[in-house]
Amino acid sequence: VELQASGGGLVQAGGSLRLSCTVSGSISNFGTLAWYRQAPGKWRELVAFVRRDGSASYADPAKGRFTISRDNPKNTVYLQMNSLKPEDTAVYYCNEYPARTWGKGTQVTVSS
């Protein structure tokens, strides 16, 4: 089973992006799923996670700006990112929480 992130791109500060994480198998096989990010020269960090029941938790930088959700029929987890800042520039990854094997991420670049 793979988790594939997509939807990144270049956006101006204050803009929005929606990232998608597609599960190759059934999302119902997973409990908690999460988005992480790694900025240049920094450690990978947790952004947000969503539990099987749809309840979510956010790291402080994401609170009030990002929304994580899961669409079980579509086997997809989303990360809606609003009011983006240059410091949100990073490669974004989806994974289980706690994380297991890392797949490819998607690059998000926010210009000032």
DSSP file (Angstrom, degrees, kcal/mol; ACC not computed):
  #  RESIDUE AA STRUCTURE BP1 BP2  ACC     N-H-->O    O-->H-N    N-H-->O    O-->H-N    TCO  KAPPA ALPHA  PHI   PSI    X-CA   Y-CA   Z-CA
    1    1 A V              0   0    0      0, 0.0     2,-0.3     0, 0.0    22,-0.0   0.000 360.0 360.0 360.0 133.2    0.0    0.0    0.0
    2    2 A E        -     0   0    0      2,-0.0    22,-2.6   101,-0.0     2,-0.5  -0.880 360.0-149.2-119.7 151.7    1.3    3.4   -1.0
    3    3 A L  E     -A   23   0A   0     -2,-0.3     2,-0.6    20,-0.2    20,-0.2  -0.981  20.3-167.5-116.2 116.8    0.5    6.9    0.1
    4    4 A Q  E     -A   22   0A   0     18,-2.4    18,-2.6    -2,-0.5     2,-0.3  -0.923   5.8-153.4-115.6 119.2    1.1    9.4   -2.7
    5    5 A A  E     +A   21   0A   0     99,-0.9     2,-0.3    -2,-0.6    16,-0.2  -0.649  24.7 155.6 -89.1 145.0    1.1   13.1   -2.1
    6    6 A S  E     +A   20   0A   0     14,-2.3    14,-2.5    -2,-0.3   100,-0.1  -0.952  33.1  75.8-154.2 171.2    0.2   15.6   -4.9
    7    7 A G        +     0   0    0     -2,-0.3    11,-0.3     1,-0.2    -1,-0.1   0.425  58.4 137.3 103.8  -0.4   -1.1   19.1   -5.4
    8    8 A G        +     0   0    0     12,-0.1     2,-0.3    84,-0.1   100,-0.3  -0.128  18.7 130.9 -70.7 174.4    2.0   21.2   -4.5
    9    9 A G  E     -d  108   0B   0     98,-0.7   100,-2.9    97,-0.1     2,-0.5  -0.987  56.1 -55.8 169.4-168.2    3.1   24.2   -6.5
   10   10 A L  E     +d  109   0B   0     -2,-0.3     2,-0.3    98,-0.2   100,-0.2  -0.889  53.8 164.9-104.2 128.9    4.2   27.8   -6.4
   11   11 A V  E     -d  110   0B   0     98,-2.6   100,-2.5    -2,-0.5     2,-0.1  -0.980  34.8-111.1-142.2 151.8    1.9   30.3   -4.8
   12   12 A Q  E >   -d  111   0B   0     -2,-0.3     3,-2.3    98,-0.2    72,-0.2  -0.474  50.8 -81.9 -79.7 155.3    2.2   33.9   -3.5
   13   13 A A  T 3  S+     0   0    0     98,-2.5    72,-0.2     1,-0.3    -1,-0.1  -0.293 120.4  29.8 -54.8 137.0    2.0   34.7    0.2
   14   14 A G  T 3  S+     0   0    0     70,-3.2    69,-0.6     1,-0.3    -1,-0.3   0.257  99.6 115.2  92.4 -11.2   -1.6   34.9    1.3
   15   15 A G    <   -     0   0    0     -3,-2.3    69,-2.3    69,-0.2     2,-0.3  -0.082  57.7-122.4 -83.2-174.4   -2.7   32.3   -1.3
   16   16 A S        -     0   0    0     66,-0.2     2,-0.3    67,-0.2    66,-0.2  -0.922  20.7-179.8-132.1 153.8   -4.1   28.8   -0.9
   17   17 A L  E     - B   0  81A   0     64,-2.1    64,-3.3    -2,-0.3     2,-0.5  -0.981  16.5-146.5-144.9 151.4   -3.3   25.3   -2.0
   18   18 A R  E     - B   0  80A   0     -2,-0.3     2,-0.3   -11,-0.3    62,-0.2  -0.976  15.3-158.9-121.1 119.6   -5.0   22.0   -1.5
   19   19 A L  E     - B   0  79A   0     60,-2.7    60,-2.2    -2,-0.5     2,-0.4  -0.695   5.1-154.8 -92.9 147.5   -2.8   18.9   -1.2
   20   20 A S  E     -AB   6  78A   0    -14,-2.5   -14,-2.3    -2,-0.3     2,-0.5  -0.947   8.0-162.5-122.7 144.8   -4.1   15.4   -1.8
   21   21 A C  E     -AB   5  77A   0     56,-2.2    56,-2.2    -2,-0.4     2,-0.5  -0.959  13.7-159.8-126.4 111.1   -2.8   12.1   -0.5
   22   22 A T  E     -AB   4  76A   0    -18,-2.6   -18,-2.4    -2,-0.5     2,-0.5  -0.787   6.6-146.4 -97.4 131.2   -4.1    9.1   -2.4
   23   23 A V  E     -A    3   0A   0     52,-2.7   -20,-0.2    -2,-0.5     4,-0.2  -0.831   2.6-152.4 -96.3 126.9   -4.0    5.7   -0.8
   24   24 A S  S    S+     0   0    0    -22,-2.6    -1,-0.1    -2,-0.5   -21,-0.1   0.804  84.4  30.2 -72.2 -27.5   -3.4    2.9   -3.3
   25   25 A G  S    S-     0   0    0    -23,-0.3     2,-0.5     1,-0.1    -2,-0.1   0.194 119.4 -45.9-100.1-135.6   -5.3    0.4   -1.2
   26   26 A S    >   -     0   0    0      1,-0.1     3,-1.8    -2,-0.0     4,-0.2  -0.885  36.7-148.5-104.6 129.6   -8.2    1.1    1.1
   27   27 A I  G >  S+     0   0    0     -2,-0.5     3,-1.8    45,-0.4    -1,-0.1   0.744  95.0  73.4 -65.5 -21.2   -8.0    4.0    3.5
   28   28 A S  G 3  S+     0   0    0      1,-0.3    -1,-0.3    44,-0.2    44,-0.0   0.664  84.3  67.6 -68.3 -13.9  -10.1    2.1    5.9
   29   29 A N  G <  S+     0   0    0     -3,-1.8     2,-0.3     2,-0.0    -1,-0.3   0.621  93.7  75.4 -76.8 -12.1   -7.1   -0.1    6.6
   30   30 A F    <   -     0   0    0     -3,-1.8     3,-0.1    -4,-0.2    66,-0.0  -0.747  59.5-165.6-104.2 147.4   -5.4    2.9    8.2
   31   31 A G  S    S+     0   0    0      1,-0.3     2,-0.4    -2,-0.3    -1,-0.2   0.688  72.9   8.9 -87.3-104.2   -6.1    4.5   11.6
   32   32 A T        -     0   0    0     65,-0.4    65,-1.9    19,-0.1    -1,-0.3  -0.649  68.9-168.3 -84.9 132.4   -4.6    8.0   11.9
   33   33 A L  E     -FE  50  96B   0     17,-2.4    17,-3.1    -2,-0.4     2,-0.3  -0.889   9.0-173.0-119.1 151.7   -3.1    9.6    8.8
   34   34 A A  E     -FE  49  95B   0     61,-3.3    61,-2.1    -2,-0.3     2,-0.4  -0.928  24.8-130.4-144.0 160.1   -1.0   12.7    8.8
   35   35 A W  E     +FE  48  94B   0     13,-2.6    12,-2.9    -2,-0.3    13,-1.6  -0.943  28.4 179.8-109.2 138.7    0.7   15.4    6.8
   36   36 A Y  E     -FE  46  93B   0     57,-3.1    57,-2.5    -2,-0.4     2,-0.3  -0.831   7.7-158.5-126.7 166.6    4.3   16.3    7.5
   37   37 A R  E     -FE  45  92B   0      8,-2.5     8,-3.1    -2,-0.3     2,-0.4  -0.996   9.0-158.7-148.1 154.4    6.7   18.8    5.9
   38   38 A Q  E     - E   0  91B   0     53,-2.2    53,-2.2    -2,-0.3     6,-0.2  -0.947  11.4-161.3-135.6 113.9   10.4   19.3    5.6
   39   39 A A    >   -     0   0    0      4,-0.5     3,-2.2    -2,-0.4    51,-0.2  -0.543  44.5 -75.1 -87.2 157.7   11.9   22.7    4.8
   40   40 A P  T 3  S+     0   0    0      0, 0.0    -1,-0.1     0, 0.0     3,-0.1  -0.286 118.5   4.8 -55.2 128.3   15.4   23.2    3.5
   41   41 A G  T 3  S+     0   0    0      1,-0.2     2,-0.3    -3,-0.1    -2,-0.0   0.581 113.8 101.7  75.8   9.4   18.0   22.6    6.2
   42   42 A K  S <  S-     0   0    0     -3,-2.2    -1,-0.2     1,-0.0     2,-0.1  -0.823  75.7 -99.0-124.3 163.2   15.3   21.6    8.8
   43   43 A W        -     0   0    0     -2,-0.3    -4,-0.5     1,-0.1     2,-0.2  -0.416  47.7 -96.0 -73.2 153.8   14.0   18.4   10.3
   44   44 A R        -     0   0    0     -6,-0.2     2,-0.3    -2,-0.1    -6,-0.2  -0.512  50.4-166.5 -67.4 138.5   10.8   16.9    9.0
   45   45 A E  E     -F   37   0B   0     -8,-3.1    -8,-2.5    -2,-0.2     2,-0.3  -0.935  23.7-106.2-132.9 153.6    7.9   18.0   11.2
   46   46 A L  E     +F   36   0B   0     -2,-0.3   -10,-0.3   -10,-0.2     3,-0.1  -0.571  29.3 178.4 -74.9 136.4    4.3   17.0   11.8
   47   47 A V  E     -     0   0B   0    -12,-2.9    12,-2.7     1,-0.4     2,-0.3   0.803  61.1 -33.1-102.0 -49.9    1.8   19.4   10.3
   48   48 A A  E     -FG  35  58B   0    -13,-1.6   -13,-2.6    10,-0.2    -1,-0.4  -0.977  50.5-151.5-166.4 156.2   -1.6   17.8   11.2
   49   49 A F  E     -FG  34  57B   0      8,-2.3     8,-2.3    -2,-0.3     2,-0.4  -0.985   4.2-153.2-138.7 155.6   -3.2   14.4   11.6
   50   50 A V  E     -FG  33  56B   0    -17,-3.1   -17,-2.4    -2,-0.3     6,-0.2  -0.992  15.9-139.4-128.9 130.1   -6.7   13.1   11.2
   51   51 A R    >   -     0   0    0      4,-3.2     3,-1.9    -2,-0.4   -19,-0.1  -0.249  33.9 -97.0 -82.1 172.4   -8.1   10.1   13.1
   52   52 A R  T 3  S+     0   0    0      1,-0.3    -1,-0.1     2,-0.1   -20,-0.1   0.838 125.0  54.5 -58.6 -33.8  -10.3    7.4   11.7
   53   53 A D  T 3  S-     0   0    0      2,-0.1    -1,-0.3     1,-0.1     3,-0.1   0.461 121.4-106.5 -82.9   0.8  -13.4    9.1   13.0
   54   54 A G  S <  S+     0   0    0     -3,-1.9    -2,-0.1     1,-0.3     2,-0.1   0.323  74.8 136.3  94.2  -8.6  -12.4   12.4   11.2
   55   55 A S        -     0   0    0     -5,-0.1    -4,-3.2    14,-0.1    -1,-0.3  -0.453  37.6-158.3 -72.6 149.8  -11.3   14.3   14.2
   56   56 A A  E     -G   50   0B   0     -6,-0.2     2,-0.3    -2,-0.1    -6,-0.2  -0.867  18.5-160.0-133.0 158.9   -8.1   16.2   13.7
   57   57 A S  E     -G   49   0B   0     -8,-2.3    -8,-2.3    -2,-0.3     2,-0.4  -0.982  14.2-155.0-137.1 151.5   -5.2   17.9   15.5
   58   58 A Y  E     -G   48   0B   0     -2,-0.3   -10,-0.2   -10,-0.2     2,-0.1  -0.940  18.0-120.8-130.6 144.9   -2.8   20.5   14.3
   59   59 A A    >>  -     0   0    0    -12,-2.7     3,-1.6    -2,-0.4     4,-1.2  -0.469  45.3-101.8 -72.0 157.1    0.8   21.7   15.0
   60   60 A D  G >4 S+     0   0    0      1,-0.3     3,-0.7     2,-0.2    -1,-0.1   0.861 119.8  56.3 -53.7 -42.6    0.9   25.3   16.1
   61   61 A P  G 34 S+     0   0    0      0, 0.0    -1,-0.3     0, 0.0   -14,-0.1   0.766 112.1  44.8 -62.9 -21.1    2.1   26.7   12.7
   62   62 A A  G X> S+     0   0    0     -3,-1.6     4,-2.7   -15,-0.2     3,-1.9   0.648  83.2 116.5 -95.9 -17.3   -1.0   25.1   11.0
   63   63 A K  T << S+     0   0    0     -4,-1.2     4,-0.1    -3,-0.7   -15,-0.0  -0.282  87.0   5.2 -61.1 130.9   -3.6   26.1   13.5
   64   64 A G  T 34 S+     0   0    0      2,-0.3    -1,-0.3     1,-0.1     3,-0.1   0.299 130.9  56.5  83.2 -10.5   -6.3   28.4   12.1
   65   65 A R  T <4 S+     0   0    0     -3,-1.9    17,-1.9     1,-0.2     2,-0.3   0.676  97.5  54.2-121.0 -33.1   -4.8   28.3    8.5
   66   66 A F  E  <  -C   81   0A   0     -4,-2.7     2,-0.4    15,-0.2    -2,-0.3  -0.783  56.8-164.7-109.3 149.9   -4.8   24.6    7.5
   67   67 A T  E     -C   80   0A   0     13,-2.4    13,-3.0    -2,-0.3     2,-0.4  -0.983   4.3-161.4-134.1 123.9   -7.5   22.0    7.5
   68   68 A I  E     +C   79   0A   0     -2,-0.4     2,-0.3    11,-0.2    11,-0.2  -0.826  19.1 164.3-101.5 142.3   -6.9   18.2    7.2
   69   69 A S  E     -C   78   0A   0      9,-1.8     9,-3.0    -2,-0.4     2,-0.4  -0.981  25.8-140.1-151.3 160.3   -9.7   15.9    6.2
   70   70 A R  E     -C   77   0A   0     -2,-0.3     2,-0.7     7,-0.2     7,-0.2  -0.990   1.3-160.6-128.7 137.0  -10.2   12.4    4.9
   71   71 A D  E > > -C   76   0A   0      5,-3.4     5,-1.8    -2,-0.4     3,-0.6  -0.889   9.3-171.5-113.9  96.2  -12.6   11.2    2.3
   72   72 A N  G > 5S+     0   0    0     -2,-0.7     3,-1.4     1,-0.2   -45,-0.4   0.897  81.7  53.4 -62.1 -44.0  -12.9    7.5    2.9
   73   73 A P  G 3 5S+     0   0    0      0, 0.0    -1,-0.2     0, 0.0    -2,-0.0   0.827 115.6  42.3 -60.0 -28.4  -14.9    6.6   -0.3
   74   74 A K  G < 5S-     0   0    0     -3,-0.6    -2,-0.2     2,-0.2   -51,-0.2   0.411 104.9-130.4 -96.3   1.5  -12.2    8.3   -2.4
   75   75 A N  T < 5 +     0   0    0     -3,-1.4   -52,-2.7    -4,-0.5     2,-0.4   0.899  65.8 127.7  51.6  44.1   -9.3    6.8   -0.4
   76   76 A T  E   < -BC  22  71A   0     -5,-1.8    -5,-3.4   -54,-0.2     2,-0.4  -0.980  49.4-157.4-137.4 142.6   -7.9   10.3   -0.1
   77   77 A V  E     -BC  21  70A   0    -56,-2.2   -56,-2.2    -2,-0.4     2,-0.3  -0.966  20.8-157.6-115.1 136.6   -6.6   12.6    2.6
   78   78 A Y  E     -BC  20  69A   0     -9,-3.0    -9,-1.8    -2,-0.4     2,-0.4  -0.795  15.6-161.7-114.1 154.2   -6.6   16.4    2.0
   79   79 A L  E     -BC  19  68A   0    -60,-2.2   -60,-2.7    -2,-0.3     2,-0.6  -0.888  11.1-162.8-132.7 105.5   -4.7   19.3    3.4
   80   80 A Q  E     -BC  18  67A   0    -13,-3.0   -13,-2.4    -2,-0.4     2,-0.6  -0.782  10.0-166.6 -86.7 121.8   -6.3   22.6    2.7
   81   81 A M  E     +BC  17  66A   0    -64,-3.3   -64,-2.1    -2,-0.6     2,-0.3  -0.947  10.0 174.7-117.7 118.2   -3.8   25.4    3.2
   82   82 A N        +     0   0    0    -17,-1.9   -66,-0.2    -2,-0.6   -67,-0.2  -0.752  59.7  24.3-116.3 164.3   -4.9   29.0    3.4
   83   83 A S  S    S-     0   0    0    -69,-0.6    -1,-0.2    -2,-0.3   -67,-0.2   0.906  84.6-160.2  49.4  48.9   -3.1   32.3    4.2
   84   84 A L        -     0   0    0    -69,-2.3   -70,-3.2    -3,-0.2   -69,-0.2  -0.262   7.9-158.5 -66.2 146.7    0.2   30.7    3.1
   85   85 A K    >   -     0   0    0    -72,-0.2     3,-2.4   -71,-0.1     4,-0.2  -0.851  31.8-110.1-121.1 155.8    3.4   32.2    4.3
   86   86 A P  G >  S+     0   0    0      0, 0.0     3,-1.8     0, 0.0    24,-0.4   0.836 117.6  63.6 -54.5 -31.9    7.0   32.0    2.9
   87   87 A E  G 3  S+     0   0    0      1,-0.3   -48,-0.0   -48,-0.0    -3,-0.0   0.559  88.5  69.7 -72.7  -5.8    7.9   29.9    5.9
   88   88 A D  G <  S+     0   0    0     -3,-2.4    -1,-0.3     2,-0.0     2,-0.2   0.525  70.2 121.1 -83.0  -6.3    5.4   27.3    4.8
   89   89 A T    <   +     0   0    0     -3,-1.8     2,-0.3    -4,-0.2    20,-0.2  -0.412  41.1 108.1 -61.1 124.4    7.8   26.5    1.9
   90   90 A A  E    S- H   0 108B   0     18,-1.9    18,-2.8    -2,-0.2     2,-0.6  -0.969  75.3 -82.3-177.0 170.3    8.7   22.8    2.2
   91   91 A V  E     -EH  38 107B   0    -53,-2.2   -53,-2.2    -2,-0.3     2,-0.4  -0.888  48.0-147.6 -90.7 127.5    8.3   19.4    0.8
   92   92 A Y  E     -EH  37 106B   0     14,-3.0    14,-2.5    -2,-0.6     2,-0.3  -0.826  16.6-174.0-103.4 135.1    5.0   18.0    2.1
   93   93 A Y  E     -E   36   0B   0    -57,-2.5   -57,-3.1    -2,-0.4     2,-0.4  -0.924  15.4-146.2-125.3 147.8    4.5   14.3    2.8
   94   94 A C  E     +E   35   0B   0     10,-0.3     9,-0.4    -2,-0.3     2,-0.3  -0.897  34.8 140.2-109.7 150.8    1.6   12.2    3.8
   95   95 A N  E     -E   34   0B   0    -61,-2.1   -61,-3.3    -2,-0.4     4,-0.1  -0.957  52.0 -74.4-167.6 174.6    2.1    9.1    6.0
   96   96 A E  E     -E   33   0B   0     -2,-0.3   -63,-0.2   -63,-0.2     4,-0.1  -0.330  58.4 -92.9 -74.5 169.1    0.6    7.3    8.9
   97   97 A Y  S    S+     0   0    0    -65,-1.9   -65,-0.4     2,-0.1     2,-0.2  -0.962 123.2  34.9-129.7 115.5    0.8    8.6   12.4
   98   98 A P  S    S-     0   0    0      0, 0.0    -1,-0.1     0, 0.0    -2,-0.1   0.544 119.1-113.6 -62.3 155.9    3.2    7.5   13.8
   99   99 A A        +     0   0    0     -2,-0.2    -2,-0.1    -4,-0.1     2,-0.1  -0.278  37.7 177.7 -69.6 147.4    5.1    7.6   10.5
  100  100 A R        -     0   0    0      1,-0.3    -1,-0.1    -4,-0.1     2,-0.1  -0.051  57.3  -5.3-117.3-135.1    6.2    4.5    8.7
  101  101 A T  S    S-     0   0    0     -2,-0.1    -1,-0.3     1,-0.1     2,-0.3  -0.376  75.0-126.6 -65.5 135.7    7.9    4.2    5.3
  102  102 A W        -     0   0    0     -3,-0.1     2,-0.1    -2,-0.1    -7,-0.1  -0.656  25.5-170.1 -87.6 136.8    8.3    7.5    3.6
  103  103 A G        -     0   0    0     -9,-0.4     2,-0.2    -2,-0.3   -99,-0.1  -0.260  42.8 -55.6-101.7-164.1    7.0    8.0    0.1
  104  104 A K        -     0   0    0   -101,-0.2   -99,-0.9    -2,-0.1   -10,-0.3  -0.507  54.2-148.6 -75.5 144.6    7.5   10.9   -2.3
  105  105 A G        -     0   0    0     -2,-0.2     2,-0.4   -12,-0.1   -12,-0.2  -0.385  10.9-118.1-100.2-175.4    6.4   14.3   -1.2
  106  106 A T  E     - H   0  92B   0    -14,-2.5   -14,-3.0    -2,-0.1     2,-0.3  -0.995  26.3-121.5-128.3 134.6    5.1   17.3   -3.0
  107  107 A Q  E     - H   0  91B   0     -2,-0.4   -98,-0.7   -16,-0.2     2,-0.5  -0.575  23.3-171.2 -81.9 130.2    6.9   20.6   -3.2
  108  108 A V  E     -dH   9  90B   0    -18,-2.8   -18,-1.9    -2,-0.3     2,-0.5  -0.987   4.6-176.1-117.9 124.1    5.1   23.8   -1.9
  109  109 A T  E     -d   10   0B   0   -100,-2.9   -98,-2.6    -2,-0.5     2,-0.6  -0.982   6.1-167.1-124.2 124.5    6.8   27.1   -2.5
  110  110 A V  E     -d   11   0B   0     -2,-0.5     2,-0.3   -24,-0.4   -98,-0.2  -0.943  10.5-154.0-113.8 118.7    5.4   30.3   -1.2
  111  111 A S  E      d   12   0B   0   -100,-2.5   -98,-2.5    -2,-0.6    -2,-0.0  -0.654 360.0 360.0 -93.6 148.4    6.8   33.5   -2.6
  112  112 A S              0   0    0     -2,-0.3    -1,-0.1  -100,-0.2  -100,-0.1   0.447 360.0 360.0 -89.5 360.0    6.8   36.8   -0.7
